[in-house]
Amino acid sequence: MTLSTPTPVRKIEIREANEARILEAAEKVFALNGYKGAATGDIAREAGLPKANVHYYFKTKSDLYREVLTHVLNDWMSAASTFEALDDPAEALRTYVSAKMEFSRKRPYGSRVWAREIMSGAPVLDNFLSTTLKTWLKQRTRIIRRWIREGKIKAVDPHALLYMIWATTQHYADFEQQIIILNGGKALSDRSYRQKTEQVVELILGSVGLNGS
């Protein structure tokens, strides 16, 4: 009797599943403890994997931290693909803001890790912010300025608009505990969160003259 060995496809699936578990666990541990306070052993326990597995996929804590931050930013940037994909600014903004709100709902720890990094002066992501994110921002502001020239939205500062979207949507993740306290000690229900999302969308649309869109 011979033991079967995993196929190449199966090995890839196992690797992807383990990496996803480790990254999800790392988001939480880094968010709660910060980079210095987080230990790979804590991340391994949160992921339900041996510590050796964490080091197998991510050689150092620094590598894992950088990967967590990169995943968060890539997901946020990907959500804004609607700016290129949709001609209607109301639809593009609605889809983008809703996606950002959903990210805060489903992955609050990722947002908090990002906030910690930026508040500490972006020691890990400084170069990334100065290159990749800066280029991404220029592309989005160019589209917003085109909408303004075409008379589709009222004249606003594109940077101020995007900063407002980020601040508002990420508030629901970064200040979740404050929201719970102000909501009578209870987390927002799915229904309440959908209502909040709709309100945030309408307020942002209204800020560029798209009320009722």
C-alpha positions as CSV (number, residue, x, y, z in Angstrom):
1,M,0.0,0.0,0.0
2,T,1.4,3.4,-1.0
3,L,0.5,6.7,0.5
4,S,-0.8,9.3,-1.9
5,T,1.0,12.6,-2.1
6,P,-0.7,15.9,-2.6
7,T,-0.9,17.0,-6.2
8,P,0.7,20.3,-7.2
9,V,-2.8,21.9,-7.4
10,R,-3.6,20.6,-3.9
11,K,-0.3,21.9,-2.5
12,I,-1.2,25.4,-3.9
13,E,-4.6,25.2,-2.3
14,I,-3.2,24.3,1.0
15,R,-0.6,27.0,0.8
16,E,-3.2,29.7,-0.1
17,A,-5.5,28.5,2.7
18,N,-2.7,28.6,5.3
19,E,-1.5,32.0,4.2
20,A,-5.0,33.4,4.3
21,R,-5.5,32.1,7.9
22,I,-2.1,33.5,9.0
23,L,-2.8,36.9,7.4
24,E,-6.3,37.1,9.0
25,A,-4.8,36.2,12.4
26,A,-2.0,38.7,12.0
27,E,-4.4,41.5,11.2
28,K,-6.1,40.9,14.5
29,V,-2.9,40.5,16.6
30,F,-1.1,43.5,15.0
31,A,-4.3,45.6,15.4
32,L,-4.7,44.8,19.1
33,N,-1.0,44.8,20.2
34,G,0.8,46.9,17.6
35,Y,3.9,45.7,15.7
36,K,6.2,45.7,18.8
37,G,3.7,44.0,21.0
38,A,2.8,41.3,18.6
39,A,4.6,37.9,18.7
40,T,4.5,35.3,15.9
41,G,3.5,32.7,18.6
42,D,0.4,34.8,19.3
43,I,-0.4,34.9,15.6
44,A,0.1,31.2,15.2
45,R,-2.3,30.5,18.1
46,E,-4.9,32.8,16.6
47,A,-4.5,31.1,13.3
48,G,-4.7,27.6,14.8
49,L,-1.4,26.6,13.2
50,P,2.1,25.7,14.6
51,K,4.5,28.6,14.9
52,A,6.8,26.8,12.5
53,N,4.1,27.2,9.8
54,V,4.0,31.0,10.2
55,H,7.8,31.1,9.7
56,Y,7.6,28.8,6.8
57,Y,5.3,31.1,4.9
58,F,6.6,34.4,6.3
59,K,10.3,34.3,7.3
60,T,10.1,37.2,9.7
61,K,7.5,39.1,11.7
62,S,8.5,42.2,9.6
63,D,7.7,40.3,6.4
64,L,4.3,39.3,7.8
65,Y,3.5,42.8,9.0
66,R,4.4,44.3,5.6
67,E,2.2,41.7,3.8
68,V,-0.7,42.5,6.1
69,L,-0.4,46.2,5.3
70,T,0.0,45.6,1.6
71,H,-3.1,43.4,1.5
72,V,-5.2,46.0,3.2
73,L,-4.1,48.8,0.9
74,N,-4.5,46.6,-2.2
75,D,-8.0,45.7,-1.2
76,W,-8.8,49.4,-0.6
77,M,-7.3,50.4,-4.0
78,S,-9.1,47.6,-5.8
79,A,-12.4,48.9,-4.4
80,A,-11.9,52.1,-6.4
81,S,-11.7,50.4,-9.7
82,T,-15.3,51.6,-10.2
83,F,-13.9,55.0,-11.0
84,E,-12.5,53.6,-14.3
85,A,-15.2,51.0,-14.8
86,L,-18.3,53.2,-14.5
87,D,-19.1,56.4,-16.4
88,D,-21.7,57.5,-14.0
89,P,-20.0,59.3,-11.0
90,A,-23.0,58.6,-8.8
91,E,-22.8,54.9,-9.4
92,A,-19.0,54.9,-9.1
93,L,-19.0,56.7,-5.8
94,R,-21.9,54.7,-4.4
95,T,-20.1,51.4,-5.2
96,Y,-16.8,52.6,-3.9
97,V,-18.2,54.0,-0.6
98,S,-20.3,50.9,-0.1
99,A,-17.3,48.7,-0.6
100,K,-15.2,50.7,1.9
101,M,-18.0,50.5,4.5
102,E,-18.2,46.8,3.9
103,F,-14.5,46.4,4.4
104,S,-14.8,48.3,7.7
105,R,-17.6,45.9,8.7
106,K,-15.9,42.7,7.7
107,R,-12.3,43.5,8.3
108,P,-12.0,46.1,11.1
109,Y,-8.6,44.8,12.3
110,G,-7.1,45.5,8.9
111,S,-8.1,49.1,9.1
112,R,-6.8,49.5,12.6
113,V,-3.4,48.0,11.6
114,W,-3.2,50.6,8.9
115,A,-4.2,53.4,11.3
116,R,-1.5,52.4,13.7
117,E,1.1,52.4,10.9
118,I,0.2,55.8,9.7
119,M,0.0,57.3,13.2
120,S,3.4,56.1,13.9
121,G,4.9,57.9,10.9
122,A,4.5,55.1,8.3
123,P,8.0,53.6,9.1
124,V,7.3,50.5,6.9
125,L,5.1,51.9,4.2
126,D,6.7,55.3,3.6
127,N,8.2,54.3,0.2
128,F,5.0,52.5,-0.8
129,L,2.9,55.6,0.0
130,S,5.3,57.9,-1.9
131,T,5.1,55.8,-5.0
132,T,2.3,53.3,-5.5
133,L,-0.4,55.1,-3.5
134,K,0.6,58.5,-4.8
135,T,0.3,57.3,-8.4
136,W,-3.1,55.7,-7.6
137,L,-4.3,58.9,-6.0
138,K,-3.3,61.0,-9.1
139,Q,-5.3,58.6,-11.3
140,R,-8.4,59.0,-9.1
141,T,-8.2,62.7,-8.8
142,R,-7.7,63.0,-12.6
143,I,-11.1,61.2,-13.0
144,I,-12.8,63.4,-10.5
145,R,-11.5,66.5,-12.2
146,R,-12.9,65.1,-15.5
147,W,-16.3,64.6,-13.9
148,I,-16.1,68.3,-12.8
149,R,-15.2,69.5,-16.3
150,E,-18.0,67.5,-17.8
151,G,-20.5,69.1,-15.4
152,K,-21.3,65.7,-13.8
153,I,-20.5,66.8,-10.3
154,K,-20.0,70.2,-8.7
155,A,-16.5,71.6,-8.3
156,V,-14.8,70.2,-5.2
157,D,-11.2,69.5,-4.2
158,P,-10.7,65.9,-5.3
159,H,-8.2,65.2,-2.5
160,A,-10.6,66.6,0.1
161,L,-13.4,64.4,-1.3
162,L,-11.3,61.2,-1.1
163,Y,-9.9,62.1,2.3
164,M,-13.5,62.5,3.5
165,I,-14.5,59.1,2.1
166,W,-11.6,57.4,3.8
167,A,-12.1,59.2,7.1
168,T,-15.8,58.5,7.2
169,T,-15.8,54.8,6.1
170,Q,-12.8,53.9,8.2
171,H,-14.3,55.5,11.3
172,Y,-16.7,52.5,11.5
173,A,-13.7,50.2,12.0
174,D,-11.1,52.3,13.8
175,F,-13.7,53.7,16.3
176,E,-15.9,50.7,16.5
177,Q,-15.8,50.6,20.3
178,Q,-16.9,54.2,20.5
179,I,-19.9,53.4,18.2
180,I,-20.8,50.5,20.4
181,I,-20.8,52.7,23.5
182,L,-22.9,55.3,21.8
183,N,-25.3,52.7,20.6
184,G,-26.2,51.6,24.1
185,G,-23.4,49.1,24.5
186,K,-24.5,47.0,21.4
187,A,-22.7,46.5,18.1
188,L,-24.6,47.7,15.1
189,S,-26.9,45.1,13.7
190,D,-26.6,44.1,10.0
191,R,-29.8,46.2,9.3
192,S,-28.4,49.2,11.2
193,Y,-25.1,49.0,9.4
194,R,-26.9,48.9,6.0
195,Q,-28.8,52.0,7.0
196,K,-25.6,53.7,8.1
197,T,-24.0,52.8,4.8
198,E,-26.8,54.2,2.8
199,Q,-26.7,57.4,4.9
200,V,-22.9,57.8,4.4
201,V,-23.4,57.2,0.6
202,E,-26.1,59.8,0.4
203,L,-24.1,62.4,2.4
204,I,-21.1,61.9,0.1
205,L,-23.1,62.1,-3.0
206,G,-24.8,65.2,-1.7
207,S,-21.4,66.8,-1.1
208,V,-20.7,66.8,-4.9
209,G,-24.3,67.8,-5.9
210,L,-25.6,64.3,-6.6
211,N,-28.5,64.3,-4.1
212,G,-31.2,61.8,-4.9
213,S,-29.0,60.0,-7.4
